[in-house]
């Protein structure tokens, strides 16, 4: 099966419940983005964006809001999912 086809079938390979994960990224502006798959910050030459609100949702369970955080001076954000609880 091609890798692209595996995305929806990964549980066939032996799934378990994920108990902890850290989601980290950098928010940046890509002023010359032409559409498509997107580019890395380095490839875009984009400026990082501090003090941006980033929201985390649990998509599998209908888009339940989990948490929010703010980027630091370097545009970096991080969620420690093992410590988060869904908000209702």
C-alpha positions in Angstrom: 0.0 0.0 0.0 1.5 3.4 -0.9 2.4 5.7 2.0 -0.3 8.2 1.1 -2.9 5.4 1.4 -1.7 4.4 4.8 -2.8 7.6 6.5 -6.4 6.4 6.9 -5.4 2.8 7.8 -2.7 3.2 10.4 -4.8 1.5 13.1 -4.5 -1.8 11.1 -0.9 -1.7 12.1 -1.7 -1.8 15.8 -3.0 1.4 17.4 -3.1 2.3 21.0 -4.3 5.3 22.9 -1.8 8.2 22.9 -1.3 9.4 26.4 1.1 12.3 25.9 2.5 14.3 23.1 4.0 17.7 22.7 3.0 19.9 19.7 5.4 22.6 18.9 5.8 25.0 15.9 6.7 28.4 14.8 4.2 31.0 13.5 5.6 33.1 10.7 4.4 35.3 7.8 5.0 34.1 4.3 4.2 37.3 2.4 4.9 35.8 -1.0 3.0 32.5 -0.5 1.6 31.5 -3.9 -0.8 28.7 -2.7 -0.3 24.9 -2.5 1.3 22.8 0.2 3.0 25.7 2.0 6.6 26.3 2.7 8.9 26.2 5.7 9.9 29.5 7.4 13.4 29.2 6.1 12.2 28.6 2.5 9.8 31.5 2.7 12.2 33.9 4.3 9.2 34.9 6.5 9.4 36.9 9.7 8.4 35.2 12.9 5.3 36.5 14.7 5.4 37.0 18.4 2.3 37.2 20.7 0.0 35.3 18.3 -2.7 33.2 19.9 -2.6 29.5 18.8 -5.6 27.2 19.5 -5.6 23.4 19.8 -8.7 21.4 18.9 -9.4 17.6 19.1 -10.7 17.1 15.6 -11.4 13.3 16.0 -14.1 14.1 18.6 -16.0 16.8 16.7 -13.7 19.7 17.1 -13.6 20.0 20.8 -11.5 23.0 21.9 -8.6 21.8 24.1 -6.3 24.8 24.9 -4.8 28.0 23.8 -1.3 29.4 24.0 0.7 32.4 22.8 3.8 32.5 20.7 7.0 33.7 22.4 9.3 36.4 21.0 10.7 33.9 18.5 7.3 33.0 17.2 7.4 29.5 18.9 4.5 27.8 20.6 4.1 24.5 22.4 1.3 22.4 23.8 2.1 19.6 26.2 -1.0 17.5 25.4 -0.4 15.0 28.2 -1.3 17.8 30.7 -4.3 19.2 28.8 -7.9 18.4 29.4 -10.7 19.3 26.9 -12.7 22.4 27.8 -16.5 22.1 27.4 
